[in-house]
Structures are given as C-alpha cells and as structure tokens.
Amino acid sequence: MTEALKKIIYLGPNGSYCETAKNKFCKKLGLDSIEQEYFPTVKKIIESAEQNPDIAGVIPIENSIEGVVRETMDNLLTVDDKTLQITAETVIPINHCLISKNHDIKKIKKIISHPQALAQCQNYIQKTFTQDIEQIEKSSTSKAAEELMNLGEDYAAIANAANAGIYGLNILAENINDEPDNKTRFVFISRNKTIATGFDKTSIAFATKNTAGALVKVLNVFDSMSINLLYIDSRPSKKNLGEYIFFLDFEGHISDEKTKRVLDLIKLNTSCIKILGSYERKVL
C-alpha cells in the first residue's frame, strides 16, 4: 500500500529526467507529501529500496534510442526480496541541450554526460566538434551539469534545459539529440500491491535450459496462448561465457489465470525465472 511509504528516492541530482518522472509518479499516486531524496546511482537506489520496506524508488529502464538501461536490469536481478517489484511506469520525452559556463561553443574541448546521452547525440557532436573532442562519462546528465560548477570553461555537459537554470549555466545548443522522438521509460519500484486494470503488463527475467530450441519453446508458449509480447532483450548472465538472461514484457496481470498458466508452462524450458513486476501498462 502507498500509505506505508515514507520516502521516495530517485536518480539525481536535481533537474534530472528521473526527477521529472518522480514528480509524475507522485502526482498520479498521491505521494507529493512524502519525503523525497535523490541518490547518485541506480544501484544505490535499488539496494536502499530493498533494505528499507518503507522506501520506493524511481529508476530509468529503457530508452527508445539506446534500448535497455543495463545498470537497472543488472541490479534488478540481484534483488532477493520478491515483494520489491515494478509497480508503475511512465515515459518522459528527452530533449538534450549542450550547456556550459562558457558562452562560446568554439572553446569547448570536453563534453561530459551519462553514456546514453553521449550516444544519443553523436551525430551532433561529430558535426559540431573536431574528432579530438573528449567525451567523459558521468553517472547522470544532471550530475554532469552539477560538476560543471567546479570545472573549467572548456567543459560542456549534455543535460536538459532545467539544469542550466538550476546552476546558472549557458545553453549553447538545444534539442541536440540525434532522434527527435527520443523518450525514456521510468519505473516505480515498491512493495505496493497492484490490481488488474485490464490494460496491464507483466515483466519477467529468465534463463533457458541448456537444450536445443529452449528459447523458441518459451516464445511458442506465448504464441499458442495468443499473448502479445511487448518487449524482449537479453543480458549476459555474468557467470559463464555464452549464457544469457532474457528480459520479457507481455500483456496481462499476474493475477490473471491466463498469465498464471503461461508462467507455469514456460517453467518447463527455463532454468530460473524472476517476476520483475505486474502493473498498469497505461502511460502515466
């Protein structure tokens, strides 16, 4: 129940896209009066939410251009508490800006930002700067903007326009992401109990048995039961070379008999399966 929550933590610092997502969740779920705090990494958010039953977290999980957020997926797999799951989602449009202390873009020698933000602006960077421009990865776009305060005027950061206002920086260029329809999906992780709405999705992670056609057999179960798959991706298991964990979203709620049946059937061809969450698919 949301009434049991005492704090919401999110990927910061202030001005991050994750803060925007957190604000949307708070408004939708009626949590504006709850204590809110930003954390520096996704890993710390997930660990803190697992260790404290009265804490919920907001983290990025997927970008429309770069795909899965690896840090989120890898750390969700480490959660032992089965009651901590994804309970809501929202999508935030991403509009990157180049910001700096400097007013002159020609004097920029180094660009700092989150690795996904850097990747999402490569066409702009290559067209605007020489090949020797240094690109430095940071834990978040807002953290990069914050760090500009202690760096020289030859540094710029890729972040959103709000960061420029927060730290009194100059916007050298707006909307620099290579794809104009750039969006990131954020999820709300908590111990809240969700109920079926009729427009839900269930997120799972699983590893297949080491047998021929095991993944195909898993996917065929969904096909045979006419269950729509919404998303599938994979990550290395980090145990043995060539072993993968598959992440899959499909239509339906964990309380539905059809969903229960499909989960029982796919267990026949999986070595392990983890329910990451079952929640309303409607964008908040």
C-alpha angles and dihedrals in degrees: 000000000000088000089073094058118105102172141022119206126194142173109280175109106202115284095038123140085241089060088055089052090047090054091052092050092048092051094046095044097038095245102129093116094055120102112266129198135171123230128201100235141027089235092059091047093053093043092050093047090051094048095046118050092197094057126088125191138212116208138162115251109169140016122204091227106032098031126214120022099236097201091056096047095045093050096044087060091059094058109113096182104090092197092065105084145141106283103170142010140202137180124228124195112237118222110173123202132189107234133180146152085250125084094203116075090195090069095058113114102162133040122198128192146116110306092244092052090050090050092049092056102043096117091053093046093049094047095045104039139039120262093258093065106130117232116199124191122228133181093255141356092249091050088054090052091049092051091055087075090071098037134083125269091256089073126089131179133213106228140121126289092254090067091059090055094046095052100031094246131151123253105226095178136002133213093014097156110120093231116051093206094061115152137166126209116220127193135208113224118198145122092260115135111237124207128211114267099178091250103069142132132209121212120205139170122208145164121219126230115261094256134113113276095004095138092046090052090052093050092045089061090063091047093049091052094044093240114156117233112218102182141002131181138149139221130191112266089228088223106082131009110259095022117120140188114218123214116204136177121195138173116269142058127264090241092059115103090224091055092048090051095050091049090052091050098048090052086073090071102031129083092205137000132193126194107222095183149308115224148142112297094205110110109248 
